[in-house]
């Protein structure tokens, strides 16, 4: 549903991204069950999309394979769009991703999104273990084109993959004499730079900007995307999404405290330590140096935290400034209960419901 902001800015759509957080003391099973519960809640509350990220070798993030989790969520939800935000394509074969998301689309027709990113989603050593050679990023545009060719079964004559087909997909439907068009997943380009913005515009695909990774220039990226956009037949006008860290609570101070877990995890990542989620109490008692405290405070401030009204004010200011069509809440907090609270309270603030 479109949200009519109380501040008078343009309507926008709200969605949710879950990093499958597993805090200190939480098992992978508990974390993944929390994902299932949150997806069901977002579905019932009328959010537009529910995305999962791809991360590797990070103790605080349990989804090394979003597509595996999405296959479970197709049976756990009814209306909400489900997607990967995203698949780090250079870690994978384009053909296998086309096959996997073709299967997901067959399980939940018209509800699957495939967001494509070029970062490794991990550290350099783990990226190497994924058989991701150093120049993998350089080939990202070509790999995206190959993926689209497999999904749409439309490689040109003479292409080396002309007779290689992703199943399920259009080719299978043609061979099996299935009438009508075949439902395909919506393909998004993800990023946090002008590089990804330009590529999304040239391909005529929707573009999602990950503002949760730092103080990146979303305004310039959206401007370049809109200027470089070429209608693709998939969408005829630019379509933008921006994702932000968000934590809401009736108690604004508690919302701020919940942001400490992710902020400390980011500090550890910068220090080449495991990306782990400690409790707010442990972070508060951590003897941080001035430099460490600056990093923690920076990520606390970048998180849209506070009461539902305070979070909504920042969301609406962001939408008004960027003109984003959609805003995705990267729910942040130490407990799964805190993530559910954010999703519930923001929905309450805007009167959202799927019913």
Protein Blocks (a to p, Z undefined) as FASTA:
>chain_A
ZZddfklpacdddddddehiacehiafklmmmmmmmmmmmmmmnopabdcddddehiakb
cblblmlmmmmmmmmpmklccddddddfklpcfklmmmmmmmmmmmmghiaccdddfbeo
iafklmmmnopafklmmmmmmmmmmmmmmmnopacehiaklmgccdedfklmmmnopgcj
ddddddddddjbfklmmmmmmnopacdddfkloccdfklmmmmmmmmpccehlamcdcdd
ddddddddfblklmmmmmmmmmmmmmmmmnopacddddfklmmmpccdfklmmmmmmmmm
mpccddfklmmmmmmmmmmmnopabdcdddddfbfklmmmmmmmmmmmnopafZZ
